[in-house]
């Protein structure tokens, strides 16, 4: 259990062996690069093909319990074991199992924040699972070891924040053109035309695509598809009995069949077969 969490930290009480979750606030000086910081500990209830659908964040999981089984776009096998890992943007779904004894801290970065934190081209970790030891980054490995040796959640989060601030303060600035184009994609909710972005930046679509793979990990078209899908998912989450034809029209899909194809690609199932929203 969390020991003396900070007053602004949200602790989710858990019944019947459900996971213990600590939501730590992201302070203002980090919010451009970091989406959320979570502490997680399982209390005996295992994950069974838990699905994550095209998240628009790059996670860094620093584990100090038993490993997860995770795979991109398929059910994980016994060899797909990860305790501390990251994974860049993936335009698809992720399935995860656990033993019921996993424990970790998860830091979710914005795509551009991940580029600054890791300091590597995002294409190197996009669309794949990467053990943290395979990054060759001693700073991250050292942080994981220190977190594992600590039991107080407040001090754990303090260690995480110190490393985040140090690395992000010394990181090189974001690539201005890519940051601008990414913000336009978000602002348009994924409907902006990529050709129009390239013309606004006075570059070719090929050049913009190359820059996105370097800074974001995937191309601008895939990024826009993920943004559009996440908007549709959010609309469905807050609707009682989602009207999928209306959602398709509002989100810029050609028709409902187009939305169904995208849902199959990004969630592994049609909209009608999605798991219940939490």
Secondary structure by P-SEA (a helix, b strand, c coil): ccccccccbbbbbbccccbbbbbbbbcccccccccbbbbbbbccbbbcccccccccbbbbbbcccbbbbbbccccccccccccccccccccbbbbbbccccccbbbbbbcaaaaaaaacccccccccccccccccccaaaaaaaaaaaacccaaaaaaaaaaaaaaaaaaccccaaaaaaaaaaaaaacccccaaaaaaaacccaaaaaaaaaacccccaaaaaaaaaaaaaaaaaaaccccaaaaaaaaaccccaaaaaaaaaaacccccccccccc
